Amino acid sequence: MDRLREMEMFVRVVESGSFSAAARDFGMGQPAVSKTIAALEDRLGVRLLVRSTRRLSPTEAGMAFYERALRAITETNEAEAAAHGAAAKLEGRLRILAPVTFTRLHVIPKLGEFLDAHPRLRLELVMDDRMVDLLAENIDAGLRTGVLSDSALPARKLAQSDRLVVASPDYLARRGVPKNPADLLKHDAIVYGQGVGGQEWIFHRGTSEKSVNLKPRLMLSAAEGVREAVLNGQGFAISSRWMFAPEIASGAVVSVLQEWSLPPMDLWVIYPSGRLSTAKARAFVQWFEGIIGPYARNV
């Protein structure tokens, strides 16, 4: 086995914390990965990994080797891309993390453009609303909405969306249209349990400011559930324009209290800490910025 492949395998074992996870990534058996790392330790004459209760962890020497190996792998890949220049073809696996509803509405319908432009690339789109350990899951880049909870992650703000109070016409016909933020307390609030902002919202209109602490009638842990509840007339929700863009355009959902504004929703790209972004990840982000432009406020 060549040295670069050996280093790549060791890096994945450290990042995933297990031989079996690395084996899945490399399409080989767990014993083969374990044997490779053991041979690497014998060759270097130092122990690189220790097994704790649940996962493998690098020793001090192992962490030093991991950091140098990661840098060597990244620099090798970037050197090859630079040598090929404009003629370079992106290939191999690219793993992108993205929120479920946003991705279903705004990424997947246009994803064919990106795949057609890079026929040798194998894209794995990990759709998850939760915060995920990017290193452990071997994620190249992630899209994240809202406030970032981990300030240590390399990140860049890509766009912003208005936040709106939305409800179906049927619901508003039954319950009436709220005239000011305080009226929302008389209505059925549908709250996204993982969303930033939660139940308390501050509305602005000119120099006026009003704080409303919603009492949710229905709380859901997935944005898809919030969408379905609103579309089926079960109440109102406070949401980014992104989340209901097709329905707002068709009139299936309407925005109320439009003279009042709410804090915007931010959209970020995040990268694994300690890694340089790859050419594949940068190409995806550049393509994504092009397709999200029409739906985004300037940042």
C-alpha positions as CSV (number, residue, x, y, z in Angstrom):
1,M,0.0,0.0,0.0
2,D,1.4,3.4,-0.9
3,R,2.2,5.9,1.8
4,L,-0.5,8.4,0.8
5,R,-3.3,5.8,0.9
6,E,-1.9,4.7,4.3
7,M,-2.1,8.2,5.6
8,E,-5.6,8.7,4.3
9,M,-6.8,5.5,6.1
10,F,-5.2,6.7,9.4
11,V,-6.8,10.1,9.1
12,R,-10.3,8.5,8.6
13,V,-9.7,6.2,11.6
14,V,-8.9,9.2,13.8
15,E,-11.8,11.3,12.5
16,S,-14.4,8.5,12.7
17,G,-13.0,7.0,15.9
18,S,-13.3,3.4,14.6
19,F,-11.8,0.9,12.2
20,S,-15.2,-0.2,11.0
21,A,-16.3,3.3,9.9
22,A,-13.0,3.8,8.0
23,A,-13.5,0.4,6.4
24,R,-16.9,1.4,5.1
25,D,-15.4,4.6,3.6
26,F,-12.7,2.7,1.8
27,G,-14.9,-0.2,0.8
28,M,-12.8,-2.8,2.5
29,G,-13.1,-5.1,5.5
30,Q,-12.4,-3.9,9.1
31,P,-9.6,-6.4,9.7
32,A,-7.7,-5.0,6.7
33,V,-7.9,-1.5,8.1
34,S,-6.8,-2.6,11.5
35,K,-3.8,-4.5,9.9
36,T,-2.8,-1.5,7.9
37,I,-2.7,0.8,11.0
38,A,-0.8,-1.8,13.0
39,A,1.8,-2.0,10.2
40,L,2.0,1.8,10.2
41,E,2.7,1.8,13.9
42,D,5.4,-0.9,13.5
43,R,7.1,1.0,10.7
44,L,7.1,4.2,12.7
45,G,8.0,2.5,15.9
46,V,5.4,4.4,18.0
47,R,1.8,3.8,19.2
48,L,-0.6,6.0,17.3
49,L,-4.0,4.9,18.7
50,V,-5.5,3.9,22.0
51,R,-8.9,2.3,22.5
52,S,-11.2,4.0,25.0
53,T,-14.6,2.7,26.1
54,R,-16.4,3.6,22.9
55,R,-13.9,4.8,20.3
56,L,-10.3,4.9,19.1
57,S,-8.4,8.0,20.1
58,P,-5.0,9.2,18.9
59,T,-2.0,9.3,21.3
60,E,0.1,12.4,21.5
61,A,2.3,11.0,18.7
62,G,-0.8,9.9,16.8
63,M,-2.3,13.4,16.9
64,A,1.0,14.9,15.6
65,F,1.1,12.4,12.8
66,Y,-2.6,13.0,12.0
67,E,-2.1,16.8,11.6
68,R,0.9,16.3,9.3
69,A,-0.8,13.5,7.4
70,L,-3.9,15.6,6.9
71,R,-1.8,18.5,5.6
72,A,0.1,16.3,3.3
73,I,-3.1,14.7,1.8
74,T,-4.7,18.1,1.3
75,E,-1.5,19.6,-0.3
76,T,-1.1,16.6,-2.6
77,N,-4.7,16.9,-3.8
78,E,-4.5,20.6,-4.3
79,A,-1.1,20.3,-6.2
80,E,-2.7,17.8,-8.6
81,A,-5.7,20.1,-9.2
82,A,-3.4,23.0,-9.8
83,A,-1.2,21.0,-12.2
84,H,-4.3,20.1,-14.3
85,G,-5.5,23.7,-14.2
86,A,-8.7,24.6,-15.9
87,A,-8.8,21.1,-17.5
88,A,-9.0,19.4,-14.1
89,K,-11.9,17.0,-13.7
90,L,-13.5,16.7,-10.3
91,E,-13.8,13.1,-9.4
92,G,-14.3,10.8,-6.4
93,R,-16.7,11.3,-3.5
94,L,-18.0,14.5,-2.2
95,R,-20.1,14.5,1.0
96,I,-22.2,17.6,1.7
97,L,-24.4,18.1,4.8
98,A,-27.6,20.1,4.4
99,P,-30.9,20.7,6.2
100,V,-33.7,18.5,5.0
101,T,-36.5,20.9,3.9
102,F,-34.2,23.6,2.5
103,T,-32.4,21.0,0.4
104,R,-35.5,19.3,-0.8
105,L,-37.0,22.7,-2.0
106,H,-33.9,24.6,-3.3
107,V,-31.0,22.2,-3.9
108,I,-32.3,18.8,-5.2
109,P,-34.5,20.2,-8.1
110,K,-31.4,21.9,-9.6
111,L,-28.8,19.3,-8.6
112,G,-28.7,17.8,-12.1
113,E,-26.9,20.9,-13.3
114,F,-24.0,20.3,-10.9
115,L,-23.8,16.6,-11.6
116,D,-23.9,17.1,-15.3
117,A,-21.0,19.5,-15.1
118,H,-18.9,17.0,-13.1
119,P,-19.7,13.5,-14.4
120,R,-16.9,11.8,-12.6
121,L,-18.0,13.1,-9.2
122,R,-19.9,11.0,-6.8
123,L,-22.1,13.2,-4.6
124,E,-23.4,12.1,-1.2
125,L,-25.9,14.5,0.2
126,V,-26.4,14.0,3.9
127,M,-29.8,15.6,4.7
128,D,-30.1,16.3,8.5
129,D,-31.4,19.2,10.5
130,R,-29.2,18.3,13.5
131,M,-25.7,19.5,14.2
132,V,-23.4,16.7,12.9
133,D,-19.8,16.1,13.7
134,L,-18.3,17.0,10.4
135,L,-15.0,15.2,10.9
136,A,-16.6,12.0,12.3
137,E,-19.0,11.8,9.4
138,N,-16.3,12.7,6.8
139,I,-18.3,15.7,5.6
140,D,-16.4,18.0,3.1
141,A,-18.7,21.0,3.6
142,G,-22.1,21.7,5.2
143,L,-25.0,24.1,4.6
144,R,-26.5,25.4,7.9
145,T,-29.3,27.9,8.5
146,G,-29.7,30.0,11.6
147,V,-27.2,30.9,14.3
148,L,-24.1,28.7,14.4
149,S,-23.7,27.0,17.8
150,D,-20.1,26.0,17.2
151,S,-18.1,29.1,16.7
152,A,-14.9,27.1,16.2
153,L,-16.0,25.8,12.8
154,P,-14.6,27.5,9.7
155,A,-17.7,29.2,8.3
156,R,-18.8,31.8,5.8
157,K,-22.2,33.5,5.5
158,L,-23.7,33.0,2.1
159,A,-27.1,34.6,2.2
160,Q,-30.0,35.8,4.3
161,S,-33.8,35.3,4.1
162,D,-36.7,37.3,5.5
163,R,-38.6,35.7,8.3
164,L,-42.3,35.8,8.0
165,V,-45.5,34.9,9.9
166,V,-47.3,32.5,7.6
167,A,-50.6,30.6,7.6
168,S,-52.9,29.0,5.1
169,P,-55.9,31.0,3.8
170,D,-58.3,28.4,5.3
171,Y,-56.9,28.9,8.8
172,L,-57.1,32.7,8.5
173,A,-60.7,32.4,7.2
174,R,-61.6,30.4,10.3
175,R,-59.6,32.3,12.9
176,G,-59.2,35.8,11.6
177,V,-56.2,37.7,10.4
178,P,-53.9,39.0,13.2
179,K,-53.6,42.8,13.1
180,N,-50.5,43.2,15.3
181,P,-48.0,40.9,16.9
182,A,-49.9,40.6,20.2
183,D,-52.8,39.1,18.3
184,L,-50.7,36.0,17.7
185,L,-51.3,35.0,21.3
186,K,-54.9,34.3,20.4
187,H,-53.9,32.0,17.6
188,D,-52.4,28.4,17.3
189,A,-48.6,28.6,17.1
190,I,-46.7,25.9,15.3
191,V,-43.1,26.0,16.5
192,Y,-40.1,24.3,15.1
193,G,-38.4,22.7,18.2
194,Q,-34.9,22.9,16.7
195,G,-35.2,26.4,15.3
196,V,-33.2,29.4,16.4
197,G,-35.4,32.0,18.1
198,G,-37.7,29.4,19.7
199,Q,-40.9,30.7,21.2
200,E,-39.9,34.4,21.9
201,W,-39.8,36.8,18.9
202,I,-39.1,40.5,18.7
203,F,-41.0,42.4,16.0
204,H,-40.0,45.8,14.6
205,R,-41.9,48.5,12.8
206,G,-40.1,51.7,12.3
207,T,-39.0,52.7,15.9
208,S,-41.6,50.4,17.5
209,E,-40.6,47.1,19.0
210,K,-42.8,44.4,20.4
211,S,-41.8,41.1,22.0
212,V,-44.1,38.1,21.8
213,N,-43.6,34.9,23.8
214,L,-45.5,32.3,21.9
215,K,-47.4,29.5,23.6
216,P,-47.1,26.7,21.0
217,R,-50.1,24.6,20.3
218,L,-47.9,22.3,18.3
219,M,-44.2,21.8,18.5
220,L,-42.3,19.7,15.9
221,S,-38.7,18.5,15.7
222,A,-38.6,18.6,11.9
223,A,-39.2,21.5,9.5
224,E,-41.1,19.1,7.2
225,G,-43.7,18.7,10.0
226,V,-44.0,22.4,10.4
227,R,-44.7,22.8,6.7
228,E,-47.4,20.1,6.6
229,A,-49.1,21.5,9.7
230,V,-49.3,25.0,8.2
231,L,-50.4,23.8,4.8
232,N,-53.2,21.8,6.5
233,G,-54.5,24.8,8.3
234,Q,-53.4,23.8,11.8
235,G,-52.0,27.2,12.8
236,F,-49.4,29.8,11.9
237,A,-45.6,29.5,12.0
238,I,-42.7,32.0,12.0
239,S,-40.4,30.8,9.2
240,S,-37.9,31.9,6.7
241,R,-39.2,32.7,3.3
242,W,-37.1,29.8,1.9
243,M,-39.2,27.3,3.8
244,F,-42.4,28.3,2.1
245,A,-41.2,29.8,-1.1
246,P,-43.3,27.7,-3.5
247,E,-46.5,28.1,-1.5
248,I,-46.1,31.8,-1.0
249,A,-45.7,32.1,-4.8
250,S,-48.8,30.0,-5.4
251,G,-51.0,31.5,-2.7
252,A,-51.3,28.2,-0.8
253,V,-49.7,30.1,2.2
254,V,-49.9,33.8,2.9
255,S,-47.7,36.1,4.9
256,V,-49.4,38.3,7.6
257,L,-48.2,41.2,9.7
258,Q,-46.1,42.3,6.7
259,E,-45.6,45.8,8.1
260,W,-43.6,44.3,10.9
261,S,-40.1,42.8,10.5
262,L,-38.4,39.9,12.3
263,P,-34.7,39.1,12.5
264,P,-33.5,37.5,9.2
265,M,-32.4,33.9,8.8
266,D,-28.8,33.4,7.9
267,L,-27.4,30.7,5.6
268,W,-23.9,29.5,6.2
269,V,-21.4,27.2,4.6
270,I,-19.3,25.3,7.3
271,Y,-16.2,23.2,7.0
272,P,-14.6,20.6,9.2
273,S,-12.2,22.2,11.8
274,G,-8.6,21.7,11.0
275,R,-9.1,20.9,7.3
276,L,-8.5,23.0,4.2
277,S,-11.5,23.1,1.9
278,T,-11.1,20.8,-1.1
279,A,-11.5,21.8,-4.7
280,K,-14.6,19.6,-4.9
281,A,-16.2,21.4,-1.9
282,R,-15.3,24.8,-3.3
283,A,-16.9,23.9,-6.6
284,F,-20.1,22.8,-5.0
285,V,-20.3,26.0,-2.9
286,Q,-19.7,28.2,-5.9
287,W,-22.4,26.4,-7.8
288,F,-24.8,26.6,-4.9
289,E,-24.3,30.4,-4.5
290,G,-25.4,30.8,-8.1
291,I,-28.7,28.9,-7.6
292,I,-29.6,30.4,-4.2
293,G,-29.0,34.0,-5.3
294,P,-32.6,34.7,-6.5
295,Y,-34.0,33.6,-3.1
296,A,-31.5,35.5,-0.9
297,R,-31.1,38.9,0.5
298,N,-27.6,40.5,0.2
299,V,-25.2,39.8,3.1
